Structures are given as C-alpha cells and as structure tokens.
Amino acid sequence: MKIGYTRVSTNHQNLDRQLDALQRENCDRIFSDKMTGGTMDRPGWQQCWDYAREGDELIVDSILRIGRTFEEMIALVRQIGERGIKLRSLSEPMMDTTSASGELIFRIMAAVAEWQRAYILETAEAGRTAAKARGRSGGRPRKLSPEQIDSAIALKQSKRVNQICKTLDISRATYYRRIHD
C-alpha cells in the first residue's frame, strides 16, 4: 500500500502542492499536519505511523517533511526499515532506503538539512546582533514617541481617555500600556 505524508510548519501555509504530488503517485491514504517539524508529536504523523504496515511504501514530498534533526531522521529511517516499510522522497529521487546507496544518500541529505537549519538560525542571530549594534531592536515599532507620551500625560488632566486615544490615534490598550500609571 502507498501511504503519503505531508506537513507544513504553520496554519498559514498550504498543503496543496504536496497533496497534488502524492495524489499523482496514487497514494492509497494520505496523512497531513500543519505544525512545526521540531517535534515528532504530531497527530497526522502519529496516525500515519500507526497505519503503516510491513511492505507498505511511505511517500513524502521531501525528507524534510518528516524530521528536522539529523539524529531524529536517522533514528526514524532505522525504525521505518525495522518495520519493513519502504521510504521514498519525491524531491530526493535518489533516496531509496532499501538499498545501501539510498541509505548513504539519505544520511547525506539529512546532514545537509540539519546544517541548513543551523545556518539559517546562525545568520538570523548575526543579523539581530548587527541591528542591535546599530541601535535597532526587533519587533514592531512603537506606536508612540516619547514626545507623544509626554503630550498624552499632559492631556490626562483635561481630557477623557477616549478623547486622548482619538487625538493620538491609539487604542485604549495602548493608552493603558504606555501612558496610564
């Protein structure tokens, strides 16, 4: 039996491309998750794992859909093999874990995937550090400048909260968070 598994990291992402690819492979059953690959505790993956039997073929769009770290993917491929399940990745066609060559390719791909993730995190951190050194910080810019806050504090004596919020074009939550003492 052909079993497909798809995953995207957030609810805002779309599974359609992966689903189309798995349907072209004539998968008998497809399981999906919309959550991070940083954990194996995913409902769709657990259903897929429970459903798969010896002799089945597990098809994924990319090996990155099932795991994130090198150790995790190696352990997972070993478990899949021990259960007599074949693993095939559509994006990495050289991957066929039933052969020694396929196992080697898998290990190389898993190592590259882990390196890529670490590299992205490393460069993002370097970018944040460089921005901080230039006086910028991450996150959303403040709605009110220090001068506007001073003005609002002065307005507290003569105006109501709603009037101050309307004058400064801010919400009541912003008022209470930034001005109210």
N, CA, C and O of each residue as an XYZ file, in Angstrom:
724
protein
N       0.844     -1.172      0.000
C       0.000      0.000      0.000
C       0.892      1.238      0.000
O       1.930      1.266      0.662
N       0.485      2.247     -0.738
C       1.209      3.517     -0.775
C       0.562      4.483      0.210
O      -0.632      4.770      0.136
N       1.384      4.974      1.132
C       0.909      5.898      2.152
C       1.676      7.203      1.991
O       2.903      7.198      1.894
N       0.955      8.321      1.961
C       1.589      9.620      1.822
C       1.544     10.397      3.123
O       0.631     10.236      3.933
N       2.548     11.244      3.307
C       2.570     12.130      4.469
C       3.000     13.515      4.013
O       3.995     13.670      3.305
N       2.227     14.530      4.435
C       2.544     15.923      4.119
C       2.596     16.722      5.410
O       1.944     16.385      6.398
N       3.391     17.794      5.379
C       3.450     18.684      6.535
C       3.895     20.064      6.086
O       4.783     20.210      5.246
N       3.260     21.069      6.663
C       3.740     22.444      6.576
C       3.889     22.937      8.006
O       3.291     22.386      8.930
N       4.689     23.978      8.180
C       5.044     24.409      9.528
C       3.977     25.236     10.235
O       3.923     25.239     11.465
N       3.124     25.940      9.484
C       2.124     26.795     10.125
C       0.774     26.646      9.440
O       0.678     26.139      8.322
N      -0.260     27.096     10.126
C      -1.612     27.059      9.558
C      -1.758     27.988      8.362
O      -2.676     27.821      7.558
N      -0.860     28.972      8.233
C      -0.937     29.930      7.129
C      -0.374     29.352      5.839
O      -0.592     29.909      4.764
N       0.348     28.239      5.937
C       0.923     27.626      4.741
C      -0.065     26.640      4.135
O      -1.018     26.213      4.787
N       0.178     26.287      2.881
C      -0.760     25.490      2.119
C      -0.170     24.120      1.788
O       0.992     24.024      1.394
N      -0.962     23.067      1.947
C      -0.544     21.693      1.670
C      -0.788     21.264      0.223
O      -0.374     20.173     -0.168
N      -1.448     22.095     -0.573
C      -1.914     21.690     -1.899
C      -0.826     21.100     -2.794
O      -1.039     20.056     -3.410
N       0.331     21.746     -2.878
C       1.389     21.265     -3.760
C       1.826     19.853     -3.362
O       1.997     18.984     -4.217
N       2.002     19.636     -2.059
C       2.402     18.315     -1.587
C       1.306     17.279     -1.829
O       1.578     16.153     -2.247
N       0.065     17.677     -1.559
C      -1.058     16.754     -1.772
C      -1.180     16.366     -3.242
O      -1.407     15.199     -3.560
N      -1.029     17.344     -4.139
C      -1.090     17.054     -5.580
C      -0.013     16.056     -5.973
O      -0.276     15.126     -6.735
N       1.196     16.241     -5.458
C       2.306     15.335     -5.787
C       2.021     13.922     -5.291
O       2.290     12.951     -5.999
N       1.488     13.800     -4.101
C       1.196     12.473     -3.549
C       0.024     11.811     -4.271
O       0.001     10.591     -4.428
N      -0.933     12.599     -4.702
C      -2.053     12.035     -5.464
C      -1.586     11.532     -6.824
O      -2.091     10.525     -7.322
N      -0.612     12.237     -7.436
C      -0.045     11.755     -8.707
C       0.683     10.417     -8.523
O       0.821      9.646     -9.472
N       1.136     10.155     -7.322
C       1.807      8.885     -7.013
C       0.803      7.795     -6.652
O       1.190      6.681     -6.299
N      -0.485      8.116     -6.739
C      -1.565      7.172     -6.439
C      -1.505      6.624     -5.016
O      -1.678      5.425     -4.799
N      -1.262      7.501     -4.058
C      -1.256      7.078     -2.662
C      -2.652      6.622     -2.264
O      -3.649      7.264     -2.593
N      -2.703      5.509     -1.554
C      -3.979      4.971     -1.096
C      -4.526      5.768      0.079
O      -5.740      5.877      0.256
N      -3.626      6.320      0.876
C      -4.018      7.076      2.064
C      -2.974      8.169      2.291
O      -1.776      7.927      2.149
N      -3.430      9.366      2.642
C      -2.535     10.491      2.877
C      -2.846     11.093      4.243
O      -4.002     11.349      4.580
N      -1.795     11.310      5.015
C      -1.909     11.932      6.328
C      -1.209     13.281      6.284
O      -0.217     13.445      5.573
N      -1.723     14.256      7.048
C      -1.179     15.617      6.991
C      -1.094     16.249      8.366
O      -1.838     15.906      9.285
N      -0.156     17.192      8.476
C      -0.023     18.025      9.667
C       0.245     19.454      9.243
O       0.878     19.708      8.219
N      -0.243     20.375     10.041
C       0.091     21.800      9.889
C       0.699     22.243     11.209
O       0.049     22.885     12.034
N       1.955     21.885     11.382
C       2.675     22.260     12.593
C       4.166     22.031     12.400
O       4.586     21.384     11.441
N       4.945     22.555     13.299
C       6.390     22.503     13.184
C       6.930     21.081     13.095
O       6.359     20.140     13.646
N       8.038     20.956     12.392
C       8.711     19.667     12.302
C       9.677     19.463     13.451
O      10.374     18.450     13.510
N       9.724     20.429     14.373
C      10.643     20.351     15.501
C      10.270     19.294     16.519
O      11.064     18.979     17.405
N       9.087     18.748     16.406
C       8.654     17.696     17.317
C       8.035     16.561     16.524
O       7.405     16.786     15.491
N       8.213     15.358     17.005
C       7.584     14.208     16.351
C       6.181     13.978     16.901
O       5.465     13.100     16.418
N       5.785     14.747     17.895
C       4.466     14.621     18.500
C       3.459     15.404     17.663
O       2.967     16.460     18.060
N       3.170     14.838     16.479
C       2.240     15.464     15.544
C       1.110     14.469     15.267
O       1.381     13.305     14.970
N      -0.142     14.900     15.357
C      -1.271     13.962     15.201
C      -1.279     13.231     13.861
O      -1.476     12.017     13.821
N      -1.067     13.963     12.761
C      -1.081     13.319     11.441
C       0.036     12.309     11.298
O      -0.166     11.227     10.746
N       1.223     12.656     11.796
C       2.346     11.719     11.723
C       2.058     10.475     12.560
O       2.349      9.356     12.137
N       1.483     10.674     13.754
C       1.177      9.528     14.616
C       0.162      8.608     13.950
O       0.291      7.386     14.027
N      -0.845      9.180     13.298
C      -1.830      8.356     12.582
C      -1.161      7.597     11.442
O      -1.436      6.417     11.225
N      -0.283      8.280     10.717
C       0.447      7.649      9.614
C       1.288      6.492     10.137
O       1.274      5.401      9.567
N       2.014      6.730     11.215
C       2.898      5.724     11.812
C       2.098      4.513     12.288
O       2.520      3.371     12.101
N       0.940      4.767     12.906
C       0.089      3.676     13.386
C      -0.537      2.896     12.235
O      -0.770      1.693     12.355
N      -0.808      3.566     11.131
C      -1.488      2.954      9.988
C      -0.544      2.090      9.145
O      -0.957      1.063      8.606
N       0.710      2.504      9.033
C       1.667      1.820      8.144
C       1.978      0.406      8.629
O       2.110      0.153      9.827
N       2.090     -0.506      7.663
C       2.377     -1.913      7.946
C       3.570     -2.383      7.123
O       3.989     -1.717      6.176
N       4.098     -3.514      7.490
C       5.211     -4.113      6.763
C       4.828     -4.279      5.288
O       3.734     -4.738      4.961
N       5.751     -3.895      4.414
C       5.501     -3.976      2.980
C       4.932     -2.696      2.382
O       4.920     -2.541      1.161
N       4.462     -1.781      3.218
C       3.927     -0.513      2.724
C       5.059      0.392      2.248
O       6.218      0.214      2.623
N       4.698      1.361      1.418
C       5.650      2.362      0.943
C       5.190      3.716      1.458
O       4.088      4.166      1.144
N       6.042      4.367      2.255
C       5.762      5.698      2.780
C       6.381      6.704      1.825
O       7.590      6.698      1.593
N       5.530      7.575      1.270
C       5.989      8.547      0.280
C       5.811      9.946      0.859
O       4.744     10.300      1.359
N       6.891     10.734      0.779
C       6.869     12.122      1.233
C       7.355     13.008      0.099
O       8.132     12.571     -0.749
N       6.903     14.242      0.086
C       7.364     15.191     -0.926
C       8.848     15.472     -0.736
O       9.601     15.557     -1.706
N       9.261     15.615      0.510
C      10.666     15.843      0.841
C      10.939     15.213      2.193
O      10.064     15.178      3.058
N      12.139     14.721      2.372
C      12.513     14.103      3.639
C      12.392     15.106      4.784
O      12.222     14.711      5.937
N      12.477     16.396      4.474
C      12.357     17.433      5.498
C      10.956     17.482      6.099
O      10.758     18.092      7.149
N       9.986     16.850      5.450
C       8.617     16.862      5.967
C       8.466     15.956      7.185
O       7.555     16.159      7.988
N       9.351     14.949      7.343
C       9.153     14.015      8.458
C      10.012     14.317      9.668
O       9.643     13.936     10.779
N      11.136     14.982      9.500
C      12.000     15.252     10.648
C      12.834     16.492     10.439
O      12.906     17.025      9.332
N      13.468     16.952     11.511
C      14.224     18.186     11.420
C      15.712     17.965     11.675
O      16.549     18.523     10.966
N      16.047     17.160     12.678
C      17.455     16.989     13.006
C      18.008     15.712     12.400
O      17.274     14.767     12.113
N      19.309     15.708     12.214
C      19.996     14.551     11.641
C      19.726     13.303     12.480
O      19.350     12.260     11.945
N      19.919     13.412     13.787
C      19.730     12.253     14.660
C      18.293     11.731     14.593
O      18.057     10.524     14.559
N      17.350     12.658     14.575
C      15.941     12.293     14.522
C      15.617     11.535     13.230
O      14.946     10.503     13.251
N      16.105     12.066     12.116
C      15.805     11.419     10.832
C      16.494     10.062     10.711
O      15.902      9.120     10.185
N      17.732      9.946     11.187
C      18.435      8.657     11.142
C      17.663      7.628     11.963
O      17.424      6.513     11.499
N      17.275      7.998     13.176
C      16.512      7.080     14.029
C      15.191      6.701     13.375
O      14.772      5.545     13.436
N      14.542      7.666     12.754
C      13.257      7.409     12.118
C      13.396      6.461     10.930
O      12.603      5.533     10.775
N      14.397      6.694     10.100
C      14.610      5.810      8.950
C      14.941      4.395      9.426
O      14.501      3.412      8.830
N      15.715      4.304     10.499
C      16.029      2.988     11.054
C      14.754      2.287     11.515
O      14.562      1.103     11.238
N      13.877      3.018     12.221
C      12.615      2.446     12.693
C      11.728      2.029     11.525
O      11.095      0.974     11.556
N      11.691      2.869     10.501
C      10.889      2.544      9.312
C      11.399      1.247      8.685
O      10.611      0.369      8.334
N      12.726      1.133      8.546
C      13.324     -0.078      7.988
C      13.059     -1.300      8.835
O      12.763     -2.374      8.312
N      13.166     -1.139     10.157
C      12.913     -2.263     11.065
C      11.485     -2.768     10.954
O      11.224     -3.950     11.174
N      10.573     -1.892     10.619
C       9.169     -2.295     10.462
C       8.881     -2.846      9.062
O       7.757     -3.257      8.773
N       9.902     -2.853      8.193
C       9.719     -3.382      6.840
C       8.965     -2.438      5.923
O       8.319     -2.877      4.971
N       9.042     -1.147      6.202
C       8.371     -0.129      5.400
C       9.404      0.553      4.519
O      10.494      0.889      4.982
N       9.067      0.759      3.254
C       9.961      1.435      2.325
C       9.675      2.941      2.396
O       8.516      3.351      2.464
N      10.720      3.752      2.379
C      10.569      5.205      2.405
C      11.035      5.766      1.079
O      12.113      5.428      0.591
N      10.197      6.641      0.491
C      10.571      7.278     -0.775
C      10.244      8.762     -0.707
O       9.157      9.159     -0.287
N      11.209      9.570     -1.129
C      11.041     11.017     -1.179
C      10.945     11.457     -2.633
O      11.793     11.097     -3.449
N       9.925     12.229     -2.957
C       9.734     12.679     -4.337
C      10.751     13.748     -4.731
O      11.165     13.809     -5.889
N      11.159     14.591     -3.780
C      12.123     15.654     -4.072
C      13.553     15.153     -4.108
O      14.421     15.779     -4.717
N      13.797     14.042     -3.469
C      15.129     13.438     -3.446
C      15.017     12.027     -4.031
O      15.031     11.046     -3.288
N      14.904     11.920     -5.378
C      14.624     10.629     -6.003
C      15.712      9.581     -5.803
O      15.457      8.387     -5.960
N      16.912     10.012     -5.462
C      17.977      9.036     -5.211
C      17.765      8.318     -3.883
O      18.451      7.345     -3.571
N      16.794      8.817     -3.101
C      16.574      8.236     -1.797
C      15.665      7.018     -1.891
O      14.480      7.118     -2.211
N      16.247      5.896     -1.610
C      15.516      4.636     -1.529
C      16.169      3.884     -0.393
O      17.217      3.266     -0.577
N      15.566      3.928      0.772
C      16.219      3.417      1.973
C      16.325      1.905      2.026
O      16.816      1.359      3.013
N      15.881      1.226      0.998
C      16.012     -0.233      0.997
C      17.360     -0.674      0.450
O      17.681     -1.862      0.481
N      18.163      0.278     -0.055
C      19.484     -0.069     -0.578
C      20.576      0.656      0.199
O      20.313      1.678      0.832
N      21.797      0.136      0.155
C      22.932      0.767      0.828
C      23.201      2.151      0.242
O      23.496      3.092      0.979
N      23.099      2.276     -1.069
C      23.325      3.581     -1.709
C      22.263      4.584     -1.287
O      22.572      5.745     -1.018
N      21.036      4.148     -1.231
C      19.951      5.022     -0.797
C      20.119      5.459      0.645
O      19.835      6.605      0.995
N      20.585      4.532      1.484
C      20.842      4.864      2.886
C      21.933      5.929      2.993
O      21.827      6.850      3.804
N      22.980      5.804      2.174
C      24.054      6.797      2.162
C      23.517      8.162      1.732
O      23.792      9.176      2.374
N      22.759      8.177      0.654
C      22.177      9.426      0.160
C      21.307     10.053      1.245
O      21.346     11.263      1.467
N      20.524      9.212      1.917
C      19.678      9.717      2.992
C      20.503     10.395      4.074
O      20.176     11.500      4.507
N      21.564      9.743      4.511
C      22.406     10.314      5.570
C      23.012     11.649      5.132
O      23.098     12.584      5.928
N      23.424     11.737      3.888
C      23.979     12.990      3.377
C      22.907     14.075      3.350
O      23.147     15.201      3.787
N      21.721     13.736      2.837
C      20.622     14.703      2.771
C      20.205     15.164      4.170
O      19.940     16.348      4.378
N      20.147     14.247      5.116
C      19.760     14.603      6.476
C      20.796     15.539      7.095
O      20.439     16.497      7.780
N      22.069     15.263      6.856
C      23.125     16.131      7.387
C      23.043     17.523      6.768
O      23.204     18.524      7.467
N      22.796     17.590      5.465
C      22.675     18.883      4.787
C      21.452     19.643      5.316
O      21.522     20.853      5.532
N      20.349     18.947      5.522
C      19.139     19.593      6.041
C      19.387     20.173      7.430
O      18.958     21.289      7.723
N      20.070     19.425      8.278
C      20.359     19.929      9.617
C      21.307     21.126      9.543
O      21.123     22.111     10.258
N      22.320     21.040      8.678
C      23.244     22.162      8.503
C      22.478     23.395      8.030
O      22.703     24.495      8.535
N      21.573     23.217      7.061
C      20.817     24.338      6.514
C      19.998     25.030      7.606
O      19.961     26.259      7.670
N      19.360     24.267      8.441
C      18.566     24.837      9.534
C      19.465     25.602     10.504
O      19.137     26.717     10.908
N      20.593     25.005     10.875
C      21.528     25.665     11.795
C      22.086     26.934     11.166
O      22.259     27.942     11.852
N      22.370     26.895      9.871
C      22.913     28.057      9.173
C      21.900     29.203      9.151
O      22.271     30.358      9.359
N      20.642     28.899      8.905
C      19.586     29.917      8.910
C      19.478     30.555     10.292
O      19.385     31.777     10.410
N      19.490     29.730     11.335
C      19.416     30.269     12.694
C      20.637     31.125     13.018
O      20.519     32.174     13.651
N      21.801     30.673     12.582
C      23.042     31.404     12.827
C      23.048     32.763     12.125
O      23.414     33.771     12.729
N      22.647     32.793     10.860
C      22.644     34.059     10.123
C      21.558     35.001     10.645
O      21.746     36.218     10.648
N      20.438     34.457     11.081
C      19.384     35.298     11.661
C      19.886     35.945     12.949
O      19.649     37.129     13.190
N      20.575     35.169     13.768
C      21.126     35.719     15.009
C      22.178     36.781     14.714
O      22.223     37.808     15.392
N      23.027     36.546     13.707
C      24.035     37.539     13.320
C      23.357     38.830     12.851
O      23.835     39.924     13.148
N      22.262     38.707     12.130
C      21.504     39.879     11.674
C      20.913     40.653     12.838
O      20.945     41.883     12.849
N      20.372     39.935     13.822
C      19.816     40.603     15.003
C      20.917     41.321     15.787
O      20.719     42.438     16.265
N      22.071     40.675     15.914
C      23.196     41.285     16.630
C      23.671     42.545     15.919
O      23.935     43.559     16.566
N      23.781     42.491     14.589
C      24.214     43.662     13.814
C      23.200     44.798     13.945
O      23.588     45.959     14.079
N      21.914     44.477     13.907
C      20.876     45.500     14.048
C      20.932     46.125     15.437
O      20.797     47.340     15.584
N      21.130     45.302     16.442
C      21.204     45.810     17.812
C      22.407     46.739     17.980
O      22.317     47.758     18.664
N      23.534     46.387     17.354
C      24.733     47.224     17.431
C      24.489     48.588     16.786
O      25.150     49.565     17.137
N      23.555     48.660     15.856
C      23.213     49.919     15.189
C      22.057     50.636     15.883
O      21.543     51.636     15.383
N      21.657     50.112     17.039
C      20.606     50.771     17.812
C      19.198     50.356     17.455
O      18.238     50.944     17.951
N      19.056     49.369     16.616
C      17.713     48.894     16.255
C      17.417     47.627     17.036
O      18.308     46.828     17.325
N      16.171     47.465     17.364
C      15.770     46.229     18.030
C      14.671     45.578     17.219
O      14.013     46.226     16.405
N      14.480     44.298     17.446
C      13.449     43.577     16.705
C      12.067     43.933     17.195
O      11.895     44.642     18.186
N      11.120     43.441     16.501
C       9.733     43.661     16.900
C       9.102     44.837     16.200
O       9.720     45.534     15.394
N       7.872     45.024     16.537
C       7.085     46.081     15.927
C       7.517     47.442     16.473
O       7.789     47.572     17.667
N       7.582     48.462     15.603
C       7.951     49.803     16.086
C       6.899     50.323     17.065
O       5.715     50.005     16.951
N       7.345     51.114     18.012
C       6.437     51.710     18.989
C       5.459     52.653     18.299
O       5.823     53.375     17.370
N       4.240     52.637     18.754
C       3.200     53.491     18.183
C       3.407     54.945     18.596
O       3.130     55.864     17.824
N       3.889     55.143     19.801
C       4.035     56.495     20.344
C       5.498     56.846     20.577
O       6.279     56.030     21.065
N       5.848     58.065     20.224
C       7.184     58.580     20.520
C       7.193     59.082     21.965
O       6.130     59.285     22.551
N       8.380     59.285     22.545
C       8.428     59.840     23.906
C       7.709     61.187     24.016
O       7.092     61.485     25.039
N       7.792     61.997     22.958
C       7.107     63.298     22.980
C       5.591     63.121     23.020
O       4.897     63.851     23.728
N       5.079     62.158     22.264
C       3.639     61.906     22.255
C       3.179     61.402     23.624
O       2.086     61.736     24.081
N       4.004     60.613     24.259
C       3.654     60.120     25.589
C       3.576     61.291     26.569
O       2.655     61.363     27.382
N       4.549     62.211     26.488
C       4.524     63.399     27.349
C       3.268     64.228     27.116
O       2.655     64.723     28.061
N       2.890     64.375     25.843
C       1.674     65.128     25.499
C       0.439     64.455     26.085
O      -0.443     65.116     26.632
N       0.389     63.146     25.964
C      -0.769     62.407     26.472
C      -0.873     62.533     27.982
O      -1.972     62.642     28.527
N       0.261     62.519     28.653
C       0.251     62.667     30.110
C      -0.292     64.047     30.485
O      -1.059     64.188     31.437
N       0.118     65.058     29.722
C      -0.400     66.408     29.966
C      -1.899     66.473     29.684
O      -2.631     67.160     30.398
N      -2.362     65.771     28.659
C      -3.784     65.773     28.303
C      -4.640     65.063     29.356
O      -5.840     65.322     29.444
N      -4.056     64.191     30.141
C      -4.810     63.442     31.151
C      -5.529     64.367     32.120
O      -6.572     64.007     32.665
N      -4.981     65.554     32.338
C      -5.569     66.499     33.291
C      -6.886     67.073     32.783
O      -7.791     67.365     33.565
N      -6.984     67.234     31.444
C      -8.156     67.937     30.921
C      -9.059     67.081     30.027
O     -10.188     67.486     29.751
N      -8.616     65.948     29.579
C      -9.435     65.157     28.645
C      -9.662     63.750     29.179
O      -8.941     63.249     30.042
N     -10.694     63.146     28.624
C     -11.022     61.768     28.964
C     -10.163     60.815     28.137
O      -9.571     61.213     27.134
N     -10.101     59.557     28.562
C      -9.281     58.540     27.898
C      -9.679     58.405     26.427
O      -8.811     58.349     25.555
N     -10.982     58.353     26.146
C     -11.434     58.204     24.754
C     -10.957     59.359     23.879
O     -10.557     59.149     22.734
N     -10.999     60.584     24.418
C     -10.562     61.756     23.652
C      -9.047     61.702     23.392
O      -8.591     62.027     22.296
N      -8.283     61.297     24.391
C      -6.832     61.187     24.225
C      -6.507     60.138     23.161
O      -5.650     60.355     22.305
N      -7.196     59.010     23.226
C      -6.969     57.931     22.250
C      -7.298     58.392     20.836
O      -6.574     58.082     19.890
N      -8.390     59.131     20.698
C      -8.782     59.631     19.386
C      -7.773     60.656     18.873
O      -7.409     60.627     17.698
N      -7.325     61.547     19.728
C      -6.352     62.581     19.353
C      -5.037     61.958     18.891
O      -4.452     62.404     17.904
N      -4.571     60.930     19.599
C      -3.279     60.303     19.286
C      -3.404     59.127     18.313
O      -2.399     58.552     17.895
N      -4.640     58.775     17.957
C      -4.897     57.638     17.069
C      -4.299     56.351     17.639
O      -3.537     55.649     16.976
N      -4.668     56.069     18.881
C      -4.207     54.855     19.553
C      -5.395     54.140     20.167
O      -6.464     54.728     20.335
N      -5.209     52.878     20.500
C      -6.274     52.116     21.156
C      -6.220     52.364     22.661
O      -5.237     52.883     23.190
N      -7.296     51.983     23.331
C      -7.313     52.102     24.793
C      -6.226     51.220     25.407
O      -5.608     51.588     26.405
N      -6.000     50.055     24.802
C      -4.967     49.149     25.314
C      -3.593     49.820     25.257
O      -2.811     49.717     26.202
N      -3.300     50.505     24.151
C      -2.023     51.223     24.038
C      -1.947     52.316     25.085
O      -0.906     52.509     25.714
N      -3.045     53.034     25.275
C      -3.076     54.090     26.292
C      -2.709     53.519     27.669
O      -1.815     54.027     28.346
N      -3.403     52.474     28.060
C      -3.180     51.919     29.393
C      -1.789     51.259     29.525
O      -1.194     51.253     30.603
N      -1.304     50.721     28.438
C       0.011     50.086     28.462
C       1.141     51.109     28.516
O       2.135     50.893     29.210
N       1.000     52.218     27.794
C       2.125     53.155     27.640
C       1.985     54.461     28.425
O       2.994     55.109     28.702
N       0.758     54.870     28.793
C       0.573     56.197     29.387
C       0.031     56.126     30.810
O       0.544     56.784     31.715
N      -0.987     55.338     30.989
C      -1.661     55.282     32.290
C      -0.703     54.768     33.361
O       0.015     53.791     33.150
N      -0.702     55.439     34.514
C       0.153     54.965     35.606
C      -0.622     54.520     36.803
O      -0.032     54.097     37.797
